[in-house]
């Protein structure tokens, strides 16, 4: 066995890696895996926050502007009545995103022409000239540039404004103020997404190690790190949607207790306060509750129908009272769920047929889901994003092909179908009205990161059983590949942002350090932290492998946790018992719980 080769077949060497009576042998390793997955995702997002030049993420000017406006007590105007403040426009000019009001183009941008001003040609603003937003606010006037973010609920902006005000960010240099708000989004995603992926995959498969595997799956989406490292309300939408999916699958697979229903209701309400992309998840939450009661109580409709109806009504009513009223008010006041904040000029395209549009839709969503950075002007290489797409399609497709916990899989399929279908319908309608291609952004699908990670893990479970692969190595493989993909994404990002054709990479490094909000020592510390987390992950995998090896050579391994998700019906009892954790793990074959 591979673990035996690591230890030269020596049982004492294995015992040295996991000493008898050690805290590690008595604890749940999954906690450490989830913590490391969260740290890695946080550090990757912070790396993007440091790497991305100022105001080079989609709508970052408007997102920052809305935070500043709320922090300074200027409220939340009607859509179309909010304008970008002068200090934000001045900060964008200092960042090199514009020069004399004209946009500059990244070295790797597909936009712009031969005569366009290149970002690499703009000398970095000196540190002494990087004023604070308060310092730039010498004339408290608004520009005529519309801040369309008031078409969204103010949830993210209110939270960011509290942080902005509490830390007195307005007095910081503009580039460090921008970095802090980027870091806030990175923290939101890192704290919620990996643990939600873990819970969702564990519930869907009944296997603890499948949850560990899923926790690292977000690293396979470089664009998620880029979005996490920018100022955007998408960060809040992704974080809350992750919790919603975890709570929903917990209710479906483990049963509808009061606490679980309360968490689900609060998650739905919080999602309604973030962004319209979360609305597509509400039907799944609505249907999940009666399905959970039907599965847990069984029998005739009279046995489960009434409590299911009452619980569903209470959860949805509570979600409406806490957050849904915002969207109802939009319908009453403006006649639409999300009113337009400005008029989109007519384009010069001819109207596309639905199949022509579908081809463009698929390509652009694929690029901007996995890697299209800057102002959606610099896609990562096609071979890179296509490879990641096929990995997700194959593994998630295999993960769907199971009758076990069919209700949960159907709810996931409903969420996927509604989210993609609504995005396609709205963007095609917008194309026909504007003769442009607005809204083709893969980040709108990041509210699906958790169910995709759960399906990916379920697919690997099935493949692992057929190929008789160890869960330790499957989990380690996903973690390693995810880290490599994340680092490759950062490498592509660096090249796109700073490597001008005809110039050396050394010039690119100088350009990056010239614009960076932090000194080279801080950047080196960030990269060193990534390396240390990778080493800690390797050590953890080695210890878990050694713990498994103790069981496989005949030593009893105490079960520190159970993967029995408390089955709720006779069918699930038989299914769960097939994956229940043994006192020791037999040699060979797929290791379920101690892997």
VEXDREN-2710 file (C-alpha; in Angstrom, 1 decimal):
% VEXDREN-2710
k/r/px/py/pz
1/UNK/0.0/0.0/0.0
2/UNK/1.1/3.6/-0.6
3/UNK/0.9/4.5/3.1
4/UNK/3.1/1.4/3.8
5/UNK/5.7/2.7/1.4
6/UNK/5.7/6.1/3.2
7/UNK/6.5/4.3/6.4
8/UNK/8.7/1.6/4.9
9/UNK/6.2/-1.0/6.0
10/UNK/7.1/-0.2/9.6
11/UNK/4.2/-0.3/12.1
12/UNK/6.3/1.6/14.7
13/UNK/6.8/4.4/12.1
14/UNK/3.1/4.7/11.7
15/UNK/2.7/4.8/15.5
16/UNK/5.3/7.6/15.6
17/UNK/3.1/9.7/13.2
18/UNK/0.0/9.1/15.3
19/UNK/1.1/8.3/18.9
20/UNK/-1.2/6.3/21.1
21/UNK/-3.5/8.4/23.2
22/UNK/-2.7/11.6/21.2
23/UNK/-5.2/14.3/21.0
24/UNK/-5.3/13.9/17.2
25/UNK/-6.4/10.3/17.5
26/UNK/-9.2/11.3/19.9
27/UNK/-10.4/14.3/17.9
28/UNK/-12.3/14.7/14.7
29/UNK/-9.9/15.3/11.9
30/UNK/-12.6/16.8/9.8
31/UNK/-12.5/20.0/11.9
32/UNK/-8.8/20.5/10.9
33/UNK/-9.6/19.8/7.2
34/UNK/-12.4/22.4/7.1
35/UNK/-10.2/24.9/9.0
36/UNK/-7.4/24.5/6.5
37/UNK/-9.8/24.6/3.5
38/UNK/-11.1/27.9/4.9
39/UNK/-7.6/29.3/5.5
40/UNK/-6.5/28.4/2.0
41/UNK/-9.6/30.0/0.4
42/UNK/-9.1/33.1/2.6
43/UNK/-5.4/33.4/1.7
44/UNK/-6.1/32.9/-2.0
45/UNK/-8.8/35.6/-1.9
46/UNK/-6.5/38.0/0.0
47/UNK/-3.8/37.3/-2.7
48/UNK/-6.3/38.3/-5.3
49/UNK/-7.1/41.4/-3.3
50/UNK/-3.4/42.4/-3.2
51/UNK/-2.8/41.4/-6.8
52/UNK/-5.8/43.1/-8.5
53/UNK/-5.1/46.8/-9.3
54/UNK/-7.5/49.3/-7.8
55/UNK/-11.0/49.4/-9.2
56/UNK/-10.3/46.5/-11.7
57/UNK/-13.2/44.3/-10.5
58/UNK/-16.7/44.6/-11.9
59/UNK/-18.6/47.7/-10.6
60/UNK/-16.1/48.1/-7.8
61/UNK/-16.4/51.9/-8.1
62/UNK/-20.1/51.7/-7.5
63/UNK/-19.9/49.1/-4.7
64/UNK/-17.3/51.2/-2.8
65/UNK/-19.4/54.4/-3.4
66/UNK/-22.5/52.8/-1.8
67/UNK/-20.5/51.7/1.2
68/UNK/-19.0/55.2/1.6
69/UNK/-22.4/56.8/1.2
70/UNK/-24.0/54.7/3.9
71/UNK/-21.1/55.2/6.2
72/UNK/-21.5/58.9/5.9
73/UNK/-25.2/58.8/6.6
74/UNK/-26.5/59.6/3.1
75/UNK/-29.0/56.8/3.0
76/UNK/-30.3/54.5/0.2
77/UNK/-31.9/56.5/-2.6
78/UNK/-34.3/55.2/-5.1
79/UNK/-32.7/53.3/-8.1
80/UNK/-31.3/56.0/-10.5
81/UNK/-31.1/58.7/-7.9
82/UNK/-27.7/57.8/-6.5
83/UNK/-24.5/59.1/-8.0
84/UNK/-20.9/58.3/-7.6
85/UNK/-19.1/60.7/-5.3
86/UNK/-16.2/62.9/-6.4
87/UNK/-13.7/61.3/-4.0
88/UNK/-14.3/57.8/-5.4
89/UNK/-13.7/59.1/-8.9
90/UNK/-10.5/60.8/-7.7
91/UNK/-9.4/57.5/-6.1
92/UNK/-10.0/55.7/-9.3
93/UNK/-7.8/58.2/-11.1
94/UNK/-5.0/57.7/-8.5
95/UNK/-5.2/53.9/-9.0
96/UNK/-4.4/54.1/-12.7
97/UNK/-7.7/52.7/-13.7
98/UNK/-8.3/56.0/-15.5
99/UNK/-6.1/58.8/-16.7
100/UNK/-7.6/62.2/-17.2
101/UNK/-11.0/60.4/-17.1
102/UNK/-10.1/58.0/-19.8
103/UNK/-10.0/54.3/-19.2
104/UNK/-6.7/52.4/-19.2
105/UNK/-6.4/48.8/-20.5
106/UNK/-4.6/45.9/-18.9
107/UNK/-1.7/44.3/-20.7
108/UNK/-3.8/41.1/-21.1
109/UNK/-7.1/42.8/-22.0
110/UNK/-8.9/41.7/-25.1
111/UNK/-10.4/45.2/-25.4
112/UNK/-8.9/48.4/-26.5
113/UNK/-6.9/49.2/-29.6
114/UNK/-3.3/49.9/-30.6
115/UNK/-3.7/53.5/-29.6
116/UNK/-5.4/52.8/-26.2
117/UNK/-3.6/53.8/-23.1
118/UNK/-2.1/50.8/-21.4
119/UNK/-2.1/50.4/-17.6
120/UNK/1.5/49.2/-17.7
121/UNK/2.5/52.6/-19.2
122/UNK/1.0/54.6/-16.3
123/UNK/3.7/55.3/-13.6
124/UNK/2.5/54.2/-10.2
125/UNK/1.2/56.9/-7.9
126/UNK/3.7/57.8/-5.2
127/UNK/2.9/56.6/-1.7
128/UNK/2.8/60.2/-0.4
129/UNK/0.2/61.1/-3.0
130/UNK/-2.2/58.3/-2.1
131/UNK/-4.6/60.3/-0.2
132/UNK/-7.4/59.0/2.0
133/UNK/-11.0/59.1/0.8
134/UNK/-11.7/61.7/3.5
135/UNK/-8.7/63.7/2.2
136/UNK/-10.1/63.5/-1.4
137/UNK/-13.5/64.7/-0.2
138/UNK/-12.6/68.4/-0.5
139/UNK/-15.7/69.1/-2.6
140/UNK/-18.7/67.2/-1.3
141/UNK/-20.3/66.9/-4.7
142/UNK/-21.6/64.0/-6.7
143/UNK/-20.7/63.3/-10.3
144/UNK/-23.3/62.5/-13.0
145/UNK/-22.1/58.9/-13.0
146/UNK/-25.0/56.8/-11.7
147/UNK/-24.5/54.4/-8.8
148/UNK/-26.9/51.6/-9.8
149/UNK/-26.3/49.6/-6.6
150/UNK/-29.4/51.0/-4.9
151/UNK/-31.4/48.5/-7.1
152/UNK/-30.1/45.9/-4.7
153/UNK/-31.0/45.5/-1.0
154/UNK/-28.6/47.3/1.3
155/UNK/-27.6/44.3/3.4
156/UNK/-24.0/43.9/2.3
157/UNK/-23.4/47.7/2.1
158/UNK/-24.8/48.3/5.6
159/UNK/-22.4/45.7/7.1
160/UNK/-19.5/47.0/5.1
161/UNK/-20.4/50.6/6.2
162/UNK/-20.3/49.5/9.9
163/UNK/-16.8/48.1/9.4
164/UNK/-15.8/51.2/7.4
165/UNK/-17.0/53.5/10.2
166/UNK/-15.7/51.4/13.1
167/UNK/-12.2/51.1/11.7
168/UNK/-12.2/54.8/10.5
169/UNK/-11.3/53.5/7.0
170/UNK/-12.0/56.9/5.5
171/UNK/-8.8/58.2/7.1
172/UNK/-6.7/55.4/5.5
173/UNK/-4.9/55.6/2.2
174/UNK/-7.4/55.0/-0.5
175/UNK/-5.6/51.8/-1.7
176/UNK/-5.5/50.3/1.8
177/UNK/-9.1/51.3/2.4
178/UNK/-10.0/49.4/-0.8
179/UNK/-8.0/46.4/0.4
180/UNK/-9.7/46.3/3.8
181/UNK/-13.2/46.1/2.1
182/UNK/-11.9/43.5/-0.3
183/UNK/-10.6/41.5/2.7
184/UNK/-14.1/41.7/4.3
185/UNK/-15.6/40.0/1.3
186/UNK/-12.8/37.4/1.4
187/UNK/-13.6/36.7/5.0
188/UNK/-17.3/36.3/4.4
189/UNK/-16.7/33.7/1.8
190/UNK/-13.9/31.8/3.6
191/UNK/-15.8/31.5/6.8
192/UNK/-19.0/30.1/5.3
193/UNK/-18.3/28.3/2.0
194/UNK/-15.9/25.5/2.9
195/UNK/-17.9/24.5/6.0
196/UNK/-21.1/24.6/4.1
197/UNK/-19.6/22.4/1.4
198/UNK/-18.5/20.0/4.1
199/UNK/-22.0/19.8/5.7
200/UNK/-23.8/19.5/2.3
201/UNK/-21.6/16.7/1.0
202/UNK/-21.7/14.8/4.3
203/UNK/-25.5/15.0/4.3
204/UNK/-25.8/14.0/0.6
205/UNK/-23.5/11.0/0.8
206/UNK/-23.5/10.1/4.5
207/UNK/-19.7/10.0/4.5
208/UNK/-17.5/12.3/6.6
209/UNK/-14.6/12.1/4.2
210/UNK/-16.8/13.1/1.3
211/UNK/-17.5/16.3/3.2
212/UNK/-13.8/16.9/3.7
213/UNK/-13.2/16.5/0.0
214/UNK/-16.0/19.0/-0.8
215/UNK/-14.5/21.6/1.5
216/UNK/-11.6/22.0/-0.9
217/UNK/-13.7/22.0/-4.1
218/UNK/-14.1/25.9/-4.1
219/UNK/-10.4/26.1/-4.8
220/UNK/-11.1/24.6/-8.2
221/UNK/-12.9/27.9/-9.2
222/UNK/-10.2/30.6/-9.5
223/UNK/-12.9/33.2/-10.3
224/UNK/-14.3/32.7/-6.8
225/UNK/-11.1/33.8/-5.3
226/UNK/-11.1/36.9/-7.6
227/UNK/-14.6/37.8/-6.6
228/UNK/-13.8/37.2/-2.9
229/UNK/-10.9/39.6/-3.3
230/UNK/-13.0/42.5/-4.6
231/UNK/-15.5/44.9/-3.2
232/UNK/-18.9/43.5/-4.2
233/UNK/-22.2/42.4/-2.8
234/UNK/-21.7/39.1/-4.4
235/UNK/-19.5/38.2/-1.4
236/UNK/-22.5/38.4/0.9
237/UNK/-24.8/36.6/-1.6
238/UNK/-22.3/33.7/-1.9
239/UNK/-21.8/33.5/1.8
240/UNK/-25.5/33.5/2.7
241/UNK/-26.4/31.2/-0.1
242/UNK/-23.8/28.7/1.1
243/UNK/-25.4/28.6/4.6
244/UNK/-28.8/28.3/3.0
245/UNK/-27.8/25.2/1.0
246/UNK/-26.2/23.6/4.0
247/UNK/-29.3/24.2/6.1
248/UNK/-31.6/23.0/3.4
249/UNK/-29.7/19.7/2.9
250/UNK/-29.5/19.2/6.6
251/UNK/-33.2/19.5/6.9
252/UNK/-33.8/17.2/3.9
253/UNK/-31.3/14.5/4.9
254/UNK/-31.3/14.6/8.7
255/UNK/-34.9/15.7/9.4
256/UNK/-36.8/18.9/10.2
257/UNK/-36.1/19.8/13.8
258/UNK/-37.0/23.2/15.2
259/UNK/-33.4/24.4/15.3
260/UNK/-32.7/23.3/11.7
261/UNK/-35.9/25.0/10.4
262/UNK/-34.9/28.2/12.3
263/UNK/-31.5/28.3/10.7
264/UNK/-33.0/27.6/7.3
265/UNK/-35.6/30.5/7.8
266/UNK/-32.9/32.9/8.9
267/UNK/-30.7/31.9/5.9
268/UNK/-33.5/32.5/3.5
269/UNK/-34.2/35.9/5.1
270/UNK/-30.5/36.9/5.0
271/UNK/-30.3/35.8/1.3
272/UNK/-33.2/38.1/0.5
273/UNK/-31.2/41.0/1.9
274/UNK/-28.2/40.4/-0.4
275/UNK/-28.9/40.2/-4.1
276/UNK/-31.5/39.1/-6.7
277/UNK/-29.4/36.1/-7.7
278/UNK/-30.5/34.4/-4.4
279/UNK/-34.2/34.5/-5.3
280/UNK/-33.8/31.4/-7.5
281/UNK/-33.0/29.4/-4.3
282/UNK/-36.3/30.2/-2.6
283/UNK/-38.5/27.6/-4.4
284/UNK/-36.1/24.8/-3.4
285/UNK/-36.2/25.9/0.3
286/UNK/-40.0/26.0/0.0
287/UNK/-40.3/22.4/-1.4
288/UNK/-37.6/21.0/0.8
289/UNK/-39.6/21.3/4.1
290/UNK/-42.6/19.1/3.0
291/UNK/-40.2/16.6/1.4
292/UNK/-38.3/16.4/4.6
293/UNK/-41.5/15.7/6.6
294/UNK/-42.7/13.1/4.1
295/UNK/-39.3/11.4/4.3
296/UNK/-39.1/11.5/8.1
297/UNK/-42.7/10.5/9.0
298/UNK/-43.8/8.5/6.0
299/UNK/-47.2/7.0/5.8
300/UNK/-50.3/8.8/4.5
301/UNK/-50.6/12.5/3.8
302/UNK/-52.5/13.1/7.1
303/UNK/-49.5/11.9/9.0
304/UNK/-47.1/14.5/7.7
305/UNK/-49.1/17.0/5.7
306/UNK/-50.3/19.3/8.5
307/UNK/-46.9/19.7/10.3
308/UNK/-45.2/20.2/7.0
309/UNK/-47.6/22.9/5.9
310/UNK/-47.4/24.7/9.3
311/UNK/-43.5/24.6/9.3
312/UNK/-43.3/25.7/5.7
313/UNK/-45.7/28.5/6.3
314/UNK/-43.8/29.7/9.4
315/UNK/-40.4/29.5/7.8
316/UNK/-41.5/31.4/4.7
317/UNK/-43.6/33.9/6.6
318/UNK/-40.6/34.6/8.9
319/UNK/-38.3/35.0/5.9
320/UNK/-40.8/37.5/4.3
321/UNK/-41.1/39.5/7.5
322/UNK/-37.3/39.7/7.9
323/UNK/-36.3/40.3/4.3
324/UNK/-38.8/39.4/1.6
325/UNK/-40.8/42.5/2.0
326/UNK/-38.0/44.4/0.2
327/UNK/-38.8/42.7/-3.0
328/UNK/-42.6/43.0/-2.6
329/UNK/-42.1/46.7/-2.0
330/UNK/-40.2/47.0/-5.3
331/UNK/-43.1/45.4/-7.1
332/UNK/-45.5/47.9/-5.5
333/UNK/-43.3/51.0/-6.0
334/UNK/-41.6/50.2/-9.3
335/UNK/-43.6/47.4/-10.9
336/UNK/-40.6/45.0/-11.0
337/UNK/-38.6/42.9/-8.6
338/UNK/-35.4/44.7/-9.4
339/UNK/-35.9/48.0/-11.2
340/UNK/-33.3/49.3/-13.6
341/UNK/-31.2/52.1/-12.3
342/UNK/-30.2/53.5/-15.6
343/UNK/-30.9/53.3/-19.3
344/UNK/-28.7/50.9/-21.3
345/UNK/-27.8/52.5/-24.7
346/UNK/-28.8/50.5/-27.8
347/UNK/-26.1/48.4/-29.4
348/UNK/-25.3/47.8/-33.0
349/UNK/-25.8/44.0/-33.0
350/UNK/-28.5/42.3/-35.0
351/UNK/-30.9/40.3/-32.8
352/UNK/-29.5/36.8/-32.3
353/UNK/-31.6/33.6/-32.5
354/UNK/-32.0/31.7/-29.3
355/UNK/-29.5/29.0/-30.3
356/UNK/-26.9/31.5/-31.5
357/UNK/-27.4/33.3/-28.2
358/UNK/-27.2/30.0/-26.2
359/UNK/-23.7/29.3/-27.8
360/UNK/-22.4/32.8/-26.8
361/UNK/-24.1/32.4/-23.3
362/UNK/-22.4/29.0/-22.7
363/UNK/-18.9/30.3/-23.7
364/UNK/-19.1/33.5/-21.7
365/UNK/-20.6/32.0/-18.6
366/UNK/-17.9/29.3/-18.7
367/UNK/-15.1/31.8/-19.0
368/UNK/-16.5/34.2/-16.3
369/UNK/-17.4/31.3/-14.0
370/UNK/-13.8/29.9/-13.9
371/UNK/-11.6/32.8/-14.9
372/UNK/-12.4/36.1/-16.6
373/UNK/-10.8/38.9/-14.5
374/UNK/-10.4/42.6/-14.6
375/UNK/-13.6/44.3/-15.9
376/UNK/-14.5/41.0/-17.6
377/UNK/-11.9/41.9/-20.2
378/UNK/-9.2/39.3/-19.7
379/UNK/-10.3/35.6/-19.8
380/UNK/-7.9/32.9/-18.6
381/UNK/-6.7/30.4/-21.3
382/UNK/-9.4/28.4/-22.9
383/UNK/-7.7/25.1/-22.2
384/UNK/-7.7/26.0/-18.5
385/UNK/-11.4/26.9/-18.2
386/UNK/-12.5/24.1/-20.5
387/UNK/-10.6/21.5/-18.4
388/UNK/-12.2/22.8/-15.2
389/UNK/-15.7/22.8/-16.9
390/UNK/-15.4/19.1/-17.9
391/UNK/-14.2/18.1/-14.5
392/UNK/-17.3/19.7/-12.9
393/UNK/-19.7/18.4/-15.6
394/UNK/-18.4/14.8/-15.4
395/UNK/-18.1/14.5/-11.6
396/UNK/-21.4/16.4/-10.9
397/UNK/-23.2/14.4/-13.5
398/UNK/-22.0/11.1/-11.9
399/UNK/-22.9/12.6/-8.5
400/UNK/-26.5/13.1/-9.7
401/UNK/-26.9/9.5/-10.9
402/UNK/-28.0/7.9/-7.7
403/UNK/-31.4/7.0/-6.1
404/UNK/-30.0/7.5/-2.6
405/UNK/-31.5/10.6/-1.1
406/UNK/-33.2/11.3/-4.3
407/UNK/-35.3/14.1/-2.9
408/UNK/-32.1/16.0/-2.0
409/UNK/-30.7/15.5/-5.5
410/UNK/-34.0/16.7/-7.1
411/UNK/-33.9/19.9/-5.0
412/UNK/-30.3/20.5/-6.0
413/UNK/-31.3/19.9/-9.6
414/UNK/-34.2/22.4/-9.2
415/UNK/-31.9/25.0/-7.8
416/UNK/-29.4/24.5/-10.6
417/UNK/-32.1/24.6/-13.3
418/UNK/-33.9/27.6/-12.0
419/UNK/-30.7/29.7/-11.4
420/UNK/-29.3/28.9/-14.9
421/UNK/-32.7/29.2/-16.5
422/UNK/-33.5/32.6/-15.0
423/UNK/-30.0/33.9/-15.9
424/UNK/-30.4/32.7/-19.5
425/UNK/-34.0/34.1/-19.8
426/UNK/-33.1/37.6/-18.4
427/UNK/-29.9/38.0/-20.4
428/UNK/-31.6/36.9/-23.7
429/UNK/-34.5/39.3/-23.0
430/UNK/-32.0/42.1/-22.2
431/UNK/-30.1/41.3/-25.5
432/UNK/-33.3/41.6/-27.5
433/UNK/-34.1/45.0/-25.9
434/UNK/-30.6/46.5/-26.1
435/UNK/-29.0/44.6/-28.9
436/UNK/-26.0/44.2/-26.6
437/UNK/-24.9/41.2/-24.5
438/UNK/-25.4/42.5/-20.9
439/UNK/-25.3/40.3/-17.8
440/UNK/-23.4/37.3/-19.1
441/UNK/-21.4/36.9/-15.8
442/UNK/-20.6/33.5/-14.3
443/UNK/-20.3/35.0/-10.8
444/UNK/-24.1/35.1/-10.7
445/UNK/-24.0/31.3/-10.5
446/UNK/-21.7/31.3/-7.4
447/UNK/-24.8/30.9/-5.2
448/UNK/-24.6/27.3/-6.5
449/UNK/-21.0/26.7/-5.3
450/UNK/-22.1/24.5/-2.3
451/UNK/-24.5/22.1/-4.2
452/UNK/-21.9/21.8/-7.0
453/UNK/-19.2/20.9/-4.5
454/UNK/-21.6/18.3/-2.9
455/UNK/-22.3/16.7/-6.2
456/UNK/-18.7/16.7/-7.1
457/UNK/-17.9/14.9/-3.9
458/UNK/-20.8/12.4/-4.5
459/UNK/-19.4/11.8/-8.0
460/UNK/-16.0/11.0/-6.6
461/UNK/-17.5/8.7/-4.0
462/UNK/-19.1/6.6/-6.8
463/UNK/-15.9/6.6/-8.9
464/UNK/-13.9/5.7/-5.8
465/UNK/-16.1/2.7/-5.1
466/UNK/-15.7/1.4/-8.6
467/UNK/-12.0/2.0/-8.8
468/UNK/-11.4/0.9/-5.2
469/UNK/-9.7/4.1/-4.3
470/UNK/-9.0/5.3/-0.7
471/UNK/-10.9/8.3/0.5
472/UNK/-7.7/9.6/2.0
473/UNK/-6.1/9.8/-1.4
474/UNK/-9.2/11.1/-3.1
475/UNK/-9.5/13.9/-0.5
476/UNK/-5.8/14.7/-0.7
477/UNK/-6.0/14.7/-4.5
478/UNK/-8.8/17.2/-4.6
479/UNK/-7.0/19.4/-2.0
480/UNK/-3.7/19.3/-4.0
481/UNK/-5.3/19.9/-7.4
482/UNK/-7.5/22.7/-5.9
483/UNK/-4.4/24.4/-4.5
484/UNK/-2.5/24.0/-7.9
485/UNK/-5.5/25.4/-9.8
486/UNK/-5.8/28.4/-7.4
487/UNK/-2.1/29.2/-7.8
488/UNK/-2.3/28.8/-11.5
489/UNK/-5.2/31.3/-11.5
490/UNK/-3.1/33.7/-9.5
491/UNK/-0.3/33.3/-12.0
492/UNK/-2.6/33.9/-15.0
493/UNK/-3.9/37.0/-13.1
494/UNK/-0.4/38.4/-12.5
495/UNK/0.4/37.9/-16.2
496/UNK/-2.8/39.6/-17.4
497/UNK/-2.5/42.5/-15.0
498/UNK/1.2/43.3/-15.2
499/UNK/3.1/41.5/-18.0
500/UNK/3.2/43.9/-21.0
501/UNK/4.3/42.2/-24.3
502/UNK/7.9/43.0/-25.0
503/UNK/8.8/43.6/-21.3
504/UNK/10.3/41.2/-18.8
505/UNK/8.7/39.5/-15.8
506/UNK/11.1/41.5/-13.7
507/UNK/9.5/44.7/-15.0
508/UNK/6.1/43.2/-14.2
509/UNK/7.1/42.5/-10.6
510/UNK/8.4/46.1/-10.3
511/UNK/5.1/47.4/-11.7
512/UNK/3.1/45.2/-9.2
513/UNK/5.1/46.3/-6.2
514/UNK/4.9/49.9/-7.4
515/UNK/1.1/49.8/-7.3
516/UNK/0.7/47.5/-4.3
517/UNK/-0.9/48.9/-1.2
518/UNK/1.6/46.9/1.0
519/UNK/5.3/46.6/1.2
520/UNK/7.2/43.6/-0.3
521/UNK/7.5/42.2/3.3
522/UNK/3.7/42.0/3.7
523/UNK/3.3/40.4/0.2
524/UNK/6.1/37.9/1.1
525/UNK/4.3/37.1/4.4
526/UNK/1.0/36.4/2.5
527/UNK/2.7/34.0/0.1
528/UNK/4.6/32.4/3.0
529/UNK/1.3/31.8/4.8
530/UNK/0.0/30.0/1.7
531/UNK/3.0/27.8/1.7
532/UNK/2.7/27.0/5.4
533/UNK/-1.0/26.1/5.0
534/UNK/-0.1/23.8/2.2
535/UNK/2.6/22.1/4.4
536/UNK/0.1/21.8/7.2
537/UNK/-2.4/20.2/4.9
538/UNK/0.3/17.7/3.8
539/UNK/1.1/16.9/7.4
540/UNK/-2.6/16.4/8.2
541/UNK/-3.1/14.1/5.3
542/UNK/0.0/12.1/6.5
543/UNK/-1.5/11.8/10.0
544/UNK/-4.9/10.7/8.7
545/UNK/-3.2/8.2/6.4
546/UNK/-1.2/6.9/9.3
547/UNK/-4.3/6.6/11.5
548/UNK/-5.9/4.6/8.7
549/UNK/-2.8/2.4/8.4
550/UNK/-3.0/1.5/12.0
551/UNK/-6.5/0.2/11.3
552/UNK/-5.5/-1.6/8.2
553/UNK/-2.7/-3.5/9.9
554/UNK/-5.1/-4.9/12.4
555/UNK/-4.9/-2.3/15.2
556/UNK/-8.3/-1.2/16.4
557/UNK/-8.9/2.5/15.7
558/UNK/-11.4/4.2/18.0
559/UNK/-14.2/5.9/16.1
560/UNK/-14.1/9.6/17.1
561/UNK/-17.2/10.4/15.2
562/UNK/-20.0/8.8/13.3
563/UNK/-21.2/9.1/9.7
564/UNK/-24.6/7.8/10.5
565/UNK/-26.8/10.7/9.7
566/UNK/-29.6/9.4/11.9
567/UNK/-31.6/7.8/9.1
568/UNK/-35.3/8.5/9.1
569/UNK/-36.8/5.6/7.2
570/UNK/-36.2/1.9/6.8
571/UNK/-34.7/2.4/3.4
572/UNK/-32.2/4.9/4.7
573/UNK/-31.3/2.7/7.7
574/UNK/-30.2/0.0/5.3
575/UNK/-28.3/2.6/3.2
576/UNK/-26.6/4.2/6.2
577/UNK/-25.7/0.9/7.8
578/UNK/-23.8/0.1/4.6
579/UNK/-21.6/3.1/5.3
580/UNK/-21.5/3.0/9.1
581/UNK/-18.1/3.4/10.6
582/UNK/-16.5/0.2/11.8
583/UNK/-14.3/-0.2/14.9
584/UNK/-11.4/-0.9/12.6
585/UNK/-10.8/-0.4/8.9
586/UNK/-10.2/-3.5/6.8
587/UNK/-7.2/-3.6/4.5
588/UNK/-7.9/-2.9/0.8
589/UNK/-10.9/-1.4/-0.9
590/UNK/-12.5/1.9/-0.3
591/UNK/-12.1/3.3/3.2
592/UNK/-15.2/5.1/4.2
593/UNK/-15.1/6.8/7.5
594/UNK/-11.5/6.8/8.8
595/UNK/-10.3/8.1/5.3
END
